Amino acid sequence: MFKEKYNKVYRSATDETNHMKSFVENLNAVEKKNDVTLDRDTFFILSQYADLNPEEIEERYAIDVKPFHKVSNSKDAEFLGRQRERELNISQMYDLDNAAELYNDYMKKYGKKNHTKKLEYTKHFYRFVKTLVEINKNNIHGDKNMTLDKNADVIKEPDEYFY
């Protein structure tokens, strides 16, 4: 049900098994948090990232998000569920594991020339990755205004491609 709800597709059976393990660990963590919470109006529910551990979320999307949400009552939970589903439909989260492929697609889409010097390519690639990170962070906070455009790899200041 989780896979269908969030359109989860895994690269291999091993990858799916690893994600299932993370999902079960997060489910157990949520159940434990709910068991020990003294405030009966507060509880925890799984998020779209429940098949990842927090380190994977940070590594893949460069965002600091937990695989669950804390809610204060059932109305909040219902609202949060609707809000998150809506956000999933309109937000684009870029998986940094696919950055090289995304950069190649970006170069083709905008007719960018390939850099002949490795240093130039690396600088522009890292600036592109930094843009992906900025977009992910904006999207997770509800700001959908930043998009991937022709300037995603443009270096405006020296060394701005570094984190």
Secondary structure by P-SEA (a helix, b strand, c coil): ccccccccccccaaaaaaaaaaaaaaaaaaaaaaaacccccccccccccccccaaaaaaacccccccbbbbccaaaaaaaaaaaaaaaacbbbbcccaaaaaaaaaaaaacccccccaaaaaaaaaaaaaaaaaaaaaaaacccccccccccccccccccccc
